[in-house]
Amino acid sequence: MSYYAKKIAPLCPVEVCLPKVKGRIEKKEERLRIEEKVLKKHLSEDEILVVLDERGQTLNTIELASKIEKWLEASKDLCFLVGGPEGISPELKNKAHFLLSLSSLTLNHEIAFLVLMEALYRSFTILKKIPYHRT
């Protein structure tokens, strides 16, 4: 994952934050509530919040690059939020500016993060006209 963060950094400032919830939490609702509290500490009202969710909108690579370009033109920072094992709380989903689906499959959060980072790198190479993406 740091591989793609390093590749994205020259194209766009990037910060990877991987907050962890400590301890074993058995109840889904309790885990979501605790994760929400931890995640909110890292969110800003000034950024575009994109939450990854299997029921979100699916975009192809060009569409994602176009969305990113429009969001950045609005002079906004972007925050992509990947949930933990139980997903994302309904409150954070409602706060999102956009729900993005990487796949209709349920993906492990670490796999989803890796796919997201590659998709972001690919999108930025399209926007910067760097030969990486092939159509």
Disulfide bonds with the S-S distance in Angstrom:
none
